[in-house]
Amino acid sequence: MYSESTLRKKANAVGYSISKGFVHYLGNGYPIAYREVGYNVIDNLNNINVWGCYNEVYDHLWSLEDVNDFIKSIYQDSNLEF
């Protein structure tokens, strides 16, 4: 698995960016932050989060390993060397 900074560079190279932050519970119209750190992956073309790193209730759900797996799958789908 790559480091966070390397994953950021690899994500940017294929049109994605990585956002690190606390997990937020998005209920009752306002967010509640937990002390657990997680990641969102953003599609730079559409400027929206990739489904899976958030859901109807939480954001920043992915671990660094999840981000690594997602970026790796993008590289594989594009026939690029990861």
Legacy VTK file of the C-alpha trace (Angstrom):
# vtk DataFile Version 3.0
C-alpha trace
ASCII
DATASET POLYDATA
POINTS 82 float
0.000 0.000 0.000
1.204 3.491 -0.832
1.577 6.442 1.545
-1.077 9.147 1.680
1.030 11.651 -0.262
1.785 9.130 -3.019
-1.893 8.185 -3.262
-2.795 11.869 -3.611
-0.375 12.191 -6.550
-1.627 8.997 -8.176
-5.258 10.082 -7.688
-4.604 13.497 -9.238
-2.947 11.839 -12.228
-6.223 10.045 -13.073
-8.639 12.868 -12.235
-9.440 12.305 -8.569
-8.519 14.032 -5.329
-8.461 12.813 -1.747
-9.975 14.597 1.234
-8.950 13.601 4.760
-11.207 14.478 7.670
-13.276 13.291 10.576
-16.227 10.989 10.022
-19.425 13.058 10.150
-22.890 11.833 10.990
-25.178 13.754 8.634
-28.424 13.457 10.545
-31.161 15.866 11.574
-29.977 18.547 9.152
-26.578 19.142 10.754
-23.292 17.198 10.894
-21.894 15.646 14.060
-18.150 14.915 13.944
-16.579 11.818 15.441
-12.903 11.529 16.351
-12.359 8.818 13.743
-10.326 9.942 10.724
-11.422 8.840 7.273
-11.130 9.754 3.608
-13.384 10.912 0.793
-12.403 10.553 -2.845
-13.607 13.308 -5.169
-14.105 12.974 -8.920
-12.474 16.172 -10.200
-14.420 16.116 -13.472
-17.791 16.351 -11.696
-16.529 17.705 -8.362
-18.563 15.125 -6.451
-17.629 12.468 -3.921
-17.326 8.885 -5.090
-20.194 6.767 -3.743
-18.933 4.397 -1.078
-16.651 6.844 0.713
-19.908 8.369 1.958
-23.520 7.226 2.201
-26.867 8.683 3.246
-25.727 9.043 6.848
-21.916 9.344 7.046
-18.993 10.821 5.128
-15.226 10.182 5.222
-15.948 6.462 5.556
-12.948 5.039 3.729
-9.659 4.055 5.293
-6.386 4.715 3.472
-6.444 1.076 2.363
-9.907 1.584 0.817
-8.601 4.640 -1.042
-5.612 2.617 -2.253
-7.907 -0.128 -3.563
-10.166 2.363 -5.356
-7.317 4.244 -7.045
-5.716 0.923 -7.988
-8.980 -0.178 -9.642
-9.095 3.077 -11.650
-5.555 2.441 -12.872
-6.406 -1.154 -13.791
-9.593 -0.111 -15.632
-7.512 2.399 -17.612
-4.756 -0.155 -18.332
-2.200 1.983 -16.492
0.582 0.712 -14.268
-0.162 1.301 -10.595
LINES 1 83
82 0 1 2 3 4 5 6 7 8 9 10 11 12 13 14 15 16 17 18 19 20 21 22 23 24 25 26 27 28 29 30 31 32 33 34 35 36 37 38 39 40 41 42 43 44 45 46 47 48 49 50 51 52 53 54 55 56 57 58 59 60 61 62 63 64 65 66 67 68 69 70 71 72 73 74 75 76 77 78 79 80 81
